[in-house]
Amino acid sequence: MAKLGTIILAVGLIGLSACADKAETRRVLAGADSAAGLSLIRTHGCAVCHAIPGVAWPRGRTGGSLEGVGARPMIAGRLPNQPAVMAAFVRDAPSLLPDTGMPPLSLSEAEARDIAAYLYTLDDD
């Protein structure tokens, strides 16, 4: 019985370390431009709702701070923080979370990827 408990503990620790490794992995969007993403964030007024590092004014509070969003395991607390999901959420959040207060944005896929690339620079480093 003790041996079974040791095996279960070892499997659990391996699973936890796998999760920790994923959280430590820097997320990258190939071909996306984080500087263009910051410019798009400014022109689309994302800071009206969100406090966003790199945007001095306004500093919205409705949507919460995006400081450290690149290091978070989840987007909006419910979606896996992965590049394709982040870009899709930026572009059309209600299609992924119908009850979100974030509106769909008039962005191309490339623009959404650029914004996601900028958000992934906000990783608490």
Contacts in CASP RR format, 6 or more apart in sequence:
PFRMAT RR
TARGET T0000
AUTHOR 0000-0000-0000
METHOD contacts of the structure
MODEL  1
MAKLGTIILAVGLIGLSACADKAETRRVLAGADSAAGLSLIRTHGCAVCH
AIPGVAWPRGRTGGSLEGVGARPMIAGRLPNQPAVMAAFVRDAPSLLPDT
GMPPLSLSEAEARDIAAYLYTLDDD
19 73 0 8 1.000
22 73 0 8 1.000
23 71 0 8 1.000
23 73 0 8 1.000
26 120 0 8 1.000
26 123 0 8 1.000
27 70 0 8 1.000
27 81 0 8 1.000
27 82 0 8 1.000
27 83 0 8 1.000
27 86 0 8 1.000
27 120 0 8 1.000
28 83 0 8 1.000
28 117 0 8 1.000
28 120 0 8 1.000
29 83 0 8 1.000
29 87 0 8 1.000
29 113 0 8 1.000
29 116 0 8 1.000
29 117 0 8 1.000
29 120 0 8 1.000
31 113 0 8 1.000
32 110 0 8 1.000
32 113 0 8 1.000
32 114 0 8 1.000
32 116 0 8 1.000
32 117 0 8 1.000
33 114 0 8 1.000
33 117 0 8 1.000
34 114 0 8 1.000
34 117 0 8 1.000
34 118 0 8 1.000
34 120 0 8 1.000
34 121 0 8 1.000
35 118 0 8 1.000
36 111 0 8 1.000
36 114 0 8 1.000
37 111 0 8 1.000
37 114 0 8 1.000
37 115 0 8 1.000
37 117 0 8 1.000
37 118 0 8 1.000
38 54 0 8 1.000
38 55 0 8 1.000
38 118 0 8 1.000
40 107 0 8 1.000
40 111 0 8 1.000
40 114 0 8 1.000
40 115 0 8 1.000
40 118 0 8 1.000
41 47 0 8 1.000
41 52 0 8 1.000
41 55 0 8 1.000
41 115 0 8 1.000
41 118 0 8 1.000
42 55 0 8 1.000
44 105 0 8 1.000
44 106 0 8 1.000
44 107 0 8 1.000
46 52 0 8 1.000
46 55 0 8 1.000
46 115 0 8 1.000
47 55 0 8 1.000
47 57 0 8 1.000
47 58 0 8 1.000
47 59 0 8 1.000
47 60 0 8 1.000
48 58 0 8 1.000
48 60 0 8 1.000
48 62 0 8 1.000
49 60 0 8 1.000
49 61 0 8 1.000
49 62 0 8 1.000
49 63 0 8 1.000
49 64 0 8 1.000
49 102 0 8 1.000
50 60 0 8 1.000
50 62 0 8 1.000
50 63 0 8 1.000
50 64 0 8 1.000
50 65 0 8 1.000
50 66 0 8 1.000
51 59 0 8 1.000
51 60 0 8 1.000
51 61 0 8 1.000
51 64 0 8 1.000
51 65 0 8 1.000
51 66 0 8 1.000
51 67 0 8 1.000
52 59 0 8 1.000
52 65 0 8 1.000
52 66 0 8 1.000
52 67 0 8 1.000
52 122 0 8 1.000
53 66 0 8 1.000
53 67 0 8 1.000
53 68 0 8 1.000
53 122 0 8 1.000
63 101 0 8 1.000
63 102 0 8 1.000
66 119 0 8 1.000
66 122 0 8 1.000
67 122 0 8 1.000
67 124 0 8 1.000
68 122 0 8 1.000
68 123 0 8 1.000
68 124 0 8 1.000
69 75 0 8 1.000
69 81 0 8 1.000
69 119 0 8 1.000
69 120 0 8 1.000
69 122 0 8 1.000
69 123 0 8 1.000
70 81 0 8 1.000
70 119 0 8 1.000
70 120 0 8 1.000
70 121 0 8 1.000
70 122 0 8 1.000
70 123 0 8 1.000
70 124 0 8 1.000
71 122 0 8 1.000
71 123 0 8 1.000
71 124 0 8 1.000
72 81 0 8 1.000
73 80 0 8 1.000
73 81 0 8 1.000
74 80 0 8 1.000
74 81 0 8 1.000
75 81 0 8 1.000
75 85 0 8 1.000
75 86 0 8 1.000
75 89 0 8 1.000
76 89 0 8 1.000
76 93 0 8 1.000
76 97 0 8 1.000
76 100 0 8 1.000
76 102 0 8 1.000
78 97 0 8 1.000
79 85 0 8 1.000
79 89 0 8 1.000
79 96 0 8 1.000
79 97 0 8 1.000
83 113 0 8 1.000
83 116 0 8 1.000
83 120 0 8 1.000
85 96 0 8 1.000
86 116 0 8 1.000
86 119 0 8 1.000
86 120 0 8 1.000
87 109 0 8 1.000
87 112 0 8 1.000
87 113 0 8 1.000
87 115 0 8 1.000
87 116 0 8 1.000
88 95 0 8 1.000
88 96 0 8 1.000
88 112 0 8 1.000
89 96 0 8 1.000
89 97 0 8 1.000
89 102 0 8 1.000
90 105 0 8 1.000
90 107 0 8 1.000
90 112 0 8 1.000
90 115 0 8 1.000
90 116 0 8 1.000
90 119 0 8 1.000
91 104 0 8 1.000
91 105 0 8 1.000
91 107 0 8 1.000
91 109 0 8 1.000
91 111 0 8 1.000
91 112 0 8 1.000
92 104 0 8 1.000
92 105 0 8 1.000
93 100 0 8 1.000
93 101 0 8 1.000
93 102 0 8 1.000
93 103 0 8 1.000
93 104 0 8 1.000
94 100 0 8 1.000
94 101 0 8 1.000
94 102 0 8 1.000
94 103 0 8 1.000
94 104 0 8 1.000
95 104 0 8 1.000
105 112 0 8 1.000
107 115 0 8 1.000
END
